[in-house]
Amino acid sequence: MGGECRVGVVVLGLVGSVTGLSTPTMRLRVERNANFGKLQGGYLFPEIGRRRRAFAEAQPELAERVISLGIGDTTQPIPPNILEGLVSGASKLGTSDGYSGYGAEQGNAELRSRIAERVYGGRVGAEEVFVSDGAKCDISRLQLMFGSAVTSAVQDPSYPVYVDTSVMMGQTGEVGPAGQFEKLVYMPCKPENEFFPELSETPRADVIYFCSPNNPTGAVATKAQLESLVERARADGSIVVFDAAYAPFIRTPGVPKSIFEIEGARECAIEVNSFSKYAGFTGVRLGWTVVPDTLEYADGSKVRDDFNRVMTTAFNGASNVVQSGGMACLTDEGMEEIDALIDYYLGNAQILRGLADDLGLRHCGGIDSPYVFLDLDGRSSWDTFSAILEEAQVVTIPGAGFGPGGEGFLRLSAFASRASCEEARARISKLTHLFA
Ligand SMILES: *Cc1c(COP(=O)(O)O)cnc(C)c1O
């Protein structure tokens, strides 16, 4: 009898799971991580996507005309030699000689030394390079290492990841009325300071996030500026996390492509970098972080040892297929292909700078950088974003999405086709009434 009863229960359970029914009174007794409640709105790009879809639904006849100069995602195909690296990496896995399983968590030794040699000209050692699935992921893992007790400083406006990961880690308080988180140091970057922070007015922080060429402002720090940043970090005993994701866009001689071109940086800086914008690897996923052996915490322990611990615990090495693609990027042929890709995007940036001139708007970037940051001269960035979407069917990014310091600016991205950039310029330059 008891047996029959149990069969009945099993059947009911199956019906429940198939139809997706669940007991309505079930409630988790797990408290939400309060830091997630502090985060502001959605992440910027989903909000842009939501507005774009809402526009397409409201005006379906115009939906096909939409051009995106928005999200900083590459659009041009991966060039042949680099692609061959990816393909041969995959093919090898189908042979008994070429097959490999888990690799070193820090990355393929040959790729690490090629990065050290070809990207850094030997300024850093192969054992200081940690290969990863991307710079954004590395920023999160650096935060895991720094923990919740540090104070962080960010440029304002900035790439949202530095702020949001600092909040998630519990380094900050709540967001205040001006849109700034308590206990996070904001370093305003604006036309008055040529988008480089006034370091003398900046309170000390343990970790300083700095991005050059900058997303979103397009500003590129000069050697003298980076020297002053390193000097300040050394004086304060702080760590600079230097984001060099756009380094290969730098074509002007004398402009540093790495923080390690600056004397004294090896004792105070970490660099995150990525093949995403170099080689169109945004979907492929490959990046790296350099942690110098000479970087030591207050107790004399090596930062590199802790980062190694994070990588061996919370990461299991970048994909072997993808690392084979990374190797191909750093051959002579691959580097020529990267140069050609970047020339193409820089040509687009030139067109977008021309658009700023057409409209008579001040702007930053577009030289040594894929981003042009339009100064809207006090106009609202979300209003201008919406007006350009509705009247010209072009998606841009409102500066306010990058922090309170971005209000009054609009970011244009050169990661589009040449034809899209020309068409966007033609359409937007007619909207003079928006900027009169
Ligand atoms: C695109 C971008 C990256 C690259 O991130 P991945 O995770 O490597 O794709 C890093 N930093 C900034 C500022 C970026 O804009």
The ligand as a MOL file (V3000), in Angstrom:
LIG
                    3D

  0  0  0     0  0            999 V3000
M  V30 BEGIN CTAB
M  V30 COUNTS 15 15 0 0 0
M  V30 BEGIN ATOM
M  V30 1 C 36.2360 47.0180 -24.6670 0
M  V30 2 C 36.9880 47.3620 -23.4480 0
M  V30 3 C 37.7350 46.3980 -22.7870 0
M  V30 4 C 37.8550 45.0020 -23.3320 0
M  V30 5 O 37.1630 44.0880 -22.5800 0
M  V30 6 P 37.1980 42.5600 -23.0010 0
M  V30 7 O 36.5650 41.8950 -21.8180 0
M  V30 8 O 38.6250 42.1790 -23.1800 0
M  V30 9 O 36.4040 42.3940 -24.2650 0
M  V30 10 C 38.4410 46.7650 -21.6560 0
M  V30 11 N 38.4240 48.0300 -21.2140 0
M  V30 12 C 37.7390 48.9870 -21.8420 0
M  V30 13 C 37.8110 50.3790 -21.3480 0
M  V30 14 C 36.9880 48.6830 -22.9670 0
M  V30 15 O 36.2940 49.6410 -23.5780 0
M  V30 END ATOM
M  V30 BEGIN BOND
M  V30 1 1 1 2
M  V30 2 1 2 3
M  V30 3 2 2 14
M  V30 4 1 3 4
M  V30 5 2 3 10
M  V30 6 1 4 5
M  V30 7 1 5 6
M  V30 8 2 6 7
M  V30 9 1 6 8
M  V30 10 1 6 9
M  V30 11 1 10 11
M  V30 12 2 11 12
M  V30 13 1 12 13
M  V30 14 1 12 14
M  V30 15 1 14 15
M  V30 END BOND
M  V30 END CTAB
M  END
